[in-house]
Amino acid sequence: MAPHDQPQVAVVAFGQSDHLRTTDELSEVEMLMPVLHEVLAATGLKTSDIGFTCSGSSDYLAGRAFSFTMALDGVGAWPPISESHVETDGAWALYEAWVKLRTGEADTALVYSYGKSSPGSVRDVLTRQLDPYYVAPLWPDSVALAALQAQALIDAGETDEPALAAVASRSRTAAATNPHAQLRGAVEQGEYAVRPLRTGDCPPVGDGAAAVVLATGNRARELCERPAWIRGIDHRIEAHGLGVRDLTDSPSTRLAAERAGLFERPVDTAELHAPFTSQEVVLRRALRLADDVTVNPSGGALAANPMMAAGLIRIGEAAARIHRGASDRAVAHATSGPCLQQNLVAVLEGEARA
């Protein structure tokens, strides 16, 4: 099927849980199911109406092999359904579902992801992403690596500590109107976590889940008054070795944005998956965002950073603004790995209003 013959895909519903520091009383399934019910109710669909289901989560985070199958049991895998899973953020599950719908094999898809970071030390767990021979044995945690990136930006004259504090303040002030955010309003920058990053420059550790429904063509228009059409989406990756990368730049984000068509026309909204304040500096430049673009009106990952769901939430939040008419063209970004190693960029648009 030629690209111009492939059906257009839109986000027609988005839901997320409240993001909390701990959810000891809830299993992953109990945390996820209300969100799935929310997005299905918003579209009037039943599980049996969904053509394809794809999820994102992490066995390392859960501490159990094939942990996603328990959530799948809650979704309903019998009678047999068309289903897949990615061992990463749900934004990449959305990409797989988008590909499936573009082939014409289904006209609706359910995408969900979830993560519980509270039971263990997520900073230690994330070291398992690193090079197993030269880097992982040193146990540099996620905050230490982000601090290396922040210091590189400061040394290059791209930012300074007051500017990073301003990013944190703006994000969490914006989150004051987001009922699902974990941190809202003014938050003290606090002491240094790893210099030059203070605790206020770092994301909260917490638990949460998110889900979206995708649909194609006229099916999308039937399910949503103003669908958020995915005009382009692409993901790229940096070299695994941190020592061969320029941590002050993100070529993979720039390339993904170019392939997604971001630079063809201006956007009015950007939802950036920047768990650390310094990473927003890198992403703004890579995505060539103008000063009048509204960045992270939801508060972003600095207000709530549920592992494996925060990237999908960026796409969902951008789509939700289009649904309610607050945005016409938006860019959503998701990342995975240390120092913005893997990056996904999606461009979403609403149809012109009469």
C-alpha positions as CSV (number, residue, x, y, z in Angstrom):
1,M,0.0,0.0,0.0
2,A,1.5,3.4,-1.0
3,P,1.9,5.9,1.8
4,H,-0.7,8.3,0.3
5,D,-3.2,5.4,0.2
6,Q,-2.7,4.5,3.8
7,P,-5.5,5.5,6.3
8,Q,-4.9,8.5,8.5
9,V,-4.8,7.8,12.2
10,A,-6.0,9.9,15.1
11,V,-6.0,9.9,18.9
12,V,-9.7,9.9,19.8
13,A,-9.5,9.4,23.6
14,F,-7.0,9.8,26.4
15,G,-7.1,9.0,30.0
16,Q,-4.7,8.7,32.9
17,S,-4.6,7.8,36.6
18,D,-3.8,10.1,39.4
19,H,-0.1,9.9,39.8
20,L,0.9,9.2,43.4
21,R,4.1,8.7,45.3
22,T,3.0,5.3,46.4
23,T,0.2,2.9,45.5
24,D,1.0,0.1,47.9
25,E,-2.7,-0.8,48.2
26,L,-3.1,-1.2,44.4
27,S,-1.7,-3.8,42.0
28,E,-0.8,-2.7,38.4
29,V,-4.1,-4.2,37.2
30,E,-6.1,-2.3,39.8
31,M,-4.3,0.9,38.9
32,L,-4.8,0.4,35.2
33,M,-8.4,-0.8,34.9
34,P,-10.2,2.5,35.7
35,V,-8.1,4.3,33.0
36,L,-9.1,1.7,30.4
37,H,-12.8,2.0,31.4
38,E,-12.5,5.8,31.1
39,V,-11.2,5.8,27.5
40,L,-13.6,3.1,26.3
41,A,-16.5,5.0,27.9
42,A,-15.4,8.2,26.2
43,T,-15.7,6.5,22.8
44,G,-18.6,4.2,23.5
45,L,-16.5,1.2,22.5
46,K,-16.3,-2.2,24.2
47,T,-13.2,-4.3,24.4
48,S,-14.5,-6.6,21.7
49,D,-14.8,-3.6,19.4
50,I,-11.0,-2.9,19.5
51,G,-9.1,-4.1,16.5
52,F,-5.6,-4.1,18.0
53,T,-4.3,-3.7,21.5
54,C,-0.7,-2.8,22.4
55,S,0.9,-2.0,25.8
56,G,4.1,-0.7,27.3
57,S,5.7,-1.6,30.7
58,S,8.9,-3.0,32.2
59,D,9.6,-6.3,33.8
60,Y,12.6,-4.8,35.4
61,L,10.5,-2.2,37.1
62,A,7.9,-4.8,38.2
63,G,10.5,-7.3,39.3
64,R,8.6,-10.2,37.5
65,A,9.1,-11.9,34.2
66,F,6.2,-11.4,31.7
67,S,4.5,-9.1,34.3
68,F,2.4,-7.5,31.5
69,T,0.3,-10.7,31.1
70,M,-1.5,-9.9,34.4
71,A,-2.6,-6.6,33.0
72,L,-3.6,-8.2,29.8
73,D,-5.8,-10.6,31.7
74,G,-7.6,-7.6,33.2
75,V,-8.1,-6.1,29.7
76,G,-9.6,-9.4,28.5
77,A,-7.6,-11.7,26.2
78,W,-10.4,-14.2,25.7
79,P,-11.9,-14.7,23.2
80,P,-8.5,-14.2,21.5
81,I,-7.5,-10.7,20.6
82,S,-4.9,-9.1,18.3
83,E,-2.3,-7.9,20.9
84,S,1.3,-6.9,21.3
85,H,3.6,-5.5,24.0
86,V,6.8,-3.3,24.1
87,E,9.3,-3.4,26.9
88,T,9.5,0.4,27.1
89,D,7.4,3.5,27.4
90,G,3.9,3.4,26.0
91,A,4.7,6.0,23.4
92,W,6.5,3.2,21.5
93,A,3.4,1.0,21.9
94,L,1.4,3.8,20.3
95,Y,3.9,3.8,17.4
96,E,3.4,0.1,16.8
97,A,-0.4,0.5,16.9
98,W,-0.1,3.4,14.5
99,V,1.8,1.2,12.1
100,K,-0.8,-1.5,12.4
101,L,-3.6,0.9,11.7
102,R,-1.8,2.4,8.7
103,T,-1.6,-1.0,7.1
104,G,-5.4,-1.2,7.2
105,E,-5.5,-4.4,9.3
106,A,-7.6,-2.6,11.9
107,D,-9.5,0.6,12.3
108,T,-9.3,1.0,16.1
109,A,-6.5,0.4,18.6
110,L,-6.2,0.5,22.4
111,V,-2.8,1.6,23.7
112,Y,-1.9,1.6,27.4
113,S,1.1,1.7,29.7
114,Y,1.8,1.8,33.4
115,G,4.6,1.7,35.9
116,K,5.1,1.4,39.7
117,S,8.4,3.0,40.7
118,S,7.7,3.3,44.4
119,P,8.5,-0.3,45.6
120,G,12.2,-0.1,44.8
121,S,15.1,2.2,44.0
122,V,14.3,3.3,40.4
123,R,17.6,5.1,40.2
124,D,19.4,1.8,40.6
125,V,17.0,-0.1,38.4
126,L,17.7,2.3,35.5
127,T,21.5,1.5,35.6
128,R,20.5,-1.8,33.8
129,Q,20.0,0.3,30.6
130,L,23.7,1.1,30.5
131,D,26.6,-0.5,28.6
132,P,27.0,-3.8,30.6
133,Y,30.8,-3.9,30.2
134,Y,32.2,-0.4,30.8
135,V,29.4,1.7,32.4
136,A,26.9,-0.4,34.3
137,P,29.5,-1.9,36.6
138,L,30.2,1.7,37.8
139,W,26.6,2.0,38.9
140,P,26.1,5.7,37.8
141,D,22.4,6.3,38.5
142,S,20.0,8.2,36.4
143,V,20.3,11.5,38.4
144,A,24.1,11.4,38.2
145,L,24.0,10.9,34.4
146,A,21.5,13.8,34.0
147,A,23.8,15.9,36.1
148,L,26.7,15.2,33.7
149,Q,24.4,16.5,30.9
150,A,23.4,19.5,32.9
151,Q,27.0,20.4,33.7
152,A,27.9,20.0,30.0
153,L,25.1,22.5,29.1
154,I,26.3,25.0,31.7
155,D,29.9,24.7,30.6
156,A,28.8,25.3,27.0
157,G,27.0,28.5,28.1
158,E,23.6,27.1,27.1
159,T,22.0,27.5,30.5
160,D,22.7,28.2,34.2
161,E,21.2,27.1,37.5
162,P,18.7,30.0,37.8
163,A,17.4,29.2,34.3
164,L,16.9,25.6,35.3
165,A,15.0,26.7,38.4
166,A,12.7,28.8,36.2
167,V,11.9,25.7,34.0
168,A,10.9,23.8,37.2
169,S,8.8,26.6,38.5
170,R,7.0,27.1,35.2
171,S,6.2,23.4,34.8
172,R,4.9,22.9,38.3
173,T,2.9,26.1,38.3
174,A,1.2,24.9,35.0
175,A,0.5,21.6,36.7
176,A,-1.7,23.4,39.3
177,T,-4.7,23.0,37.0
178,N,-3.9,19.3,36.2
179,P,-5.8,17.1,38.7
180,H,-3.7,14.1,37.9
181,A,-0.2,15.7,38.6
182,Q,1.8,14.5,41.5
183,L,3.6,17.9,42.2
184,R,1.6,21.1,41.7
185,G,2.4,24.8,42.3
186,A,5.6,26.2,43.7
187,V,8.2,23.6,44.8
188,E,11.4,24.5,46.5
189,Q,14.5,23.8,44.5
190,G,16.0,22.2,47.6
191,E,19.5,20.9,48.1
192,Y,21.8,19.5,45.5
193,A,20.8,15.9,44.5
194,V,23.9,15.6,42.3
195,R,25.6,19.0,41.4
196,P,24.5,21.0,39.5
197,L,21.0,19.5,39.8
198,R,18.9,20.2,42.8
199,T,16.0,18.1,43.9
200,G,13.7,20.6,42.2
201,D,15.4,19.9,38.9
202,C,14.5,16.2,39.1
203,P,11.3,14.4,38.5
204,P,9.1,12.9,41.2
205,V,9.2,9.2,41.8
206,G,5.7,7.8,41.5
207,D,3.2,5.4,40.1
208,G,0.7,5.8,37.3
209,A,-1.0,4.6,34.2
210,A,-2.3,6.0,30.9
211,A,-4.3,4.9,27.9
212,V,-5.3,6.2,24.5
213,V,-7.7,5.0,21.8
214,L,-6.6,5.4,18.1
215,A,-8.9,5.2,15.1
216,T,-8.7,5.7,11.4
217,G,-10.5,8.0,8.9
218,N,-14.3,8.4,9.3
219,R,-14.2,5.9,12.2
220,A,-12.2,8.5,14.2
221,R,-14.8,11.2,13.3
222,E,-17.6,9.0,14.6
223,L,-15.8,8.4,17.9
224,C,-14.5,12.0,18.6
225,E,-15.9,15.4,17.9
226,R,-12.4,16.8,17.1
227,P,-9.9,14.0,16.5
228,A,-6.2,14.7,17.0
229,W,-4.7,13.5,13.7
230,I,-1.2,12.0,13.8
231,R,0.3,13.8,10.8
232,G,3.7,12.3,11.4
233,I,5.6,10.2,13.9
234,D,9.1,8.9,14.0
235,H,11.7,7.6,16.5
236,R,15.5,7.6,16.5
237,I,18.3,6.6,18.8
238,E,21.7,7.9,19.9
239,A,24.8,5.9,20.2
240,H,24.8,3.7,23.3
241,G,28.2,4.9,24.5
242,L,27.8,8.1,26.5
243,G,31.4,9.0,25.8
244,V,30.9,9.3,22.0
245,R,27.8,11.6,22.3
246,D,27.5,15.4,22.6
247,L,25.3,15.6,25.6
248,T,24.4,19.2,24.9
249,D,22.6,18.2,21.7
250,S,20.1,15.6,20.5
251,P,20.5,14.8,16.8
252,S,18.1,11.9,17.1
253,T,15.3,14.2,18.3
254,R,16.0,16.6,15.4
255,L,16.0,13.8,12.9
256,A,12.8,12.3,14.3
257,A,11.2,15.7,14.2
258,E,12.2,16.2,10.6
259,R,10.9,12.8,9.5
260,A,7.6,13.5,11.3
261,G,7.2,16.8,9.4
262,L,7.5,19.1,12.4
263,F,9.5,21.8,10.6
264,E,6.9,22.2,7.8
265,R,4.7,24.6,9.8
266,P,4.8,26.1,13.3
267,V,3.2,24.4,16.3
268,D,1.3,26.2,19.1
269,T,1.9,23.5,21.8
270,A,4.8,21.2,22.8
271,E,4.5,18.4,25.3
272,L,8.1,17.4,26.0
273,H,9.2,14.3,28.0
274,A,12.0,16.1,29.8
275,P,12.3,14.4,33.3
276,F,15.1,16.8,34.2
277,T,15.1,20.6,33.7
278,S,18.3,20.5,31.7
279,Q,16.8,18.2,29.2
280,E,14.1,20.7,28.2
281,V,17.0,23.0,27.2
282,V,18.3,20.4,24.8
283,L,14.8,19.5,23.4
284,R,13.7,23.1,22.8
285,R,16.8,23.7,20.6
286,A,16.5,20.3,18.8
287,L,12.9,20.9,18.0
288,R,13.4,24.6,17.1
289,L,10.6,25.7,19.3
290,A,9.7,29.4,19.0
291,D,9.3,31.5,22.1
292,D,5.5,31.7,21.6
293,V,5.0,27.9,21.8
294,T,3.3,26.8,25.0
295,V,5.6,24.2,26.5
296,N,4.3,21.5,28.9
297,P,1.0,23.1,29.8
298,S,0.2,19.9,31.7
299,G,3.3,20.3,33.9
300,G,5.2,17.7,32.0
301,A,7.4,15.0,33.6
302,L,8.6,17.4,36.3
303,A,5.1,17.3,37.7
304,A,4.4,13.6,37.2
305,N,6.8,11.0,35.9
306,P,5.3,7.5,36.0
307,M,7.9,5.3,34.4
308,M,6.8,3.6,31.2
309,A,3.7,6.0,30.9
310,A,5.2,9.5,31.0
311,G,6.0,9.5,27.2
312,L,2.5,8.2,26.3
313,I,1.0,10.9,28.5
314,R,2.8,13.6,26.5
315,I,1.1,12.4,23.4
316,G,-2.2,12.1,25.2
317,E,-1.9,15.6,26.8
318,A,-1.2,17.1,23.4
319,A,-4.1,15.3,21.8
320,A,-6.4,16.3,24.6
321,R,-5.7,20.0,24.0
322,I,-6.6,19.5,20.3
323,H,-9.8,17.7,21.4
324,R,-11.0,20.6,23.5
325,G,-9.9,23.3,21.0
326,A,-7.0,24.7,23.0
327,S,-4.5,23.7,20.3
328,D,-4.5,23.3,16.5
329,R,-1.1,21.9,15.8
330,A,1.1,20.3,18.5
331,V,4.3,18.3,18.9
332,A,4.6,15.5,21.5
333,H,8.0,14.0,22.5
334,A,8.9,10.9,24.4
335,T,12.2,9.6,25.6
336,S,13.8,6.5,27.0
337,G,17.3,5.7,28.3
338,P,20.0,7.9,29.8
339,C,20.5,11.5,28.7
340,L,17.8,11.5,26.0
341,Q,19.2,8.3,24.4
342,Q,16.0,7.3,22.5
343,N,13.5,9.9,21.2
344,L,10.1,9.7,19.6
345,V,8.4,12.7,18.0
346,A,4.7,12.9,17.0
347,V,3.0,15.8,15.2
348,L,-0.7,16.1,15.9
349,E,-3.3,18.4,14.2
350,G,-7.0,19.2,14.6
351,E,-9.1,19.8,11.5
352,A,-9.9,23.4,10.7
353,R,-12.9,24.7,12.7
354,A,-15.8,26.4,10.9
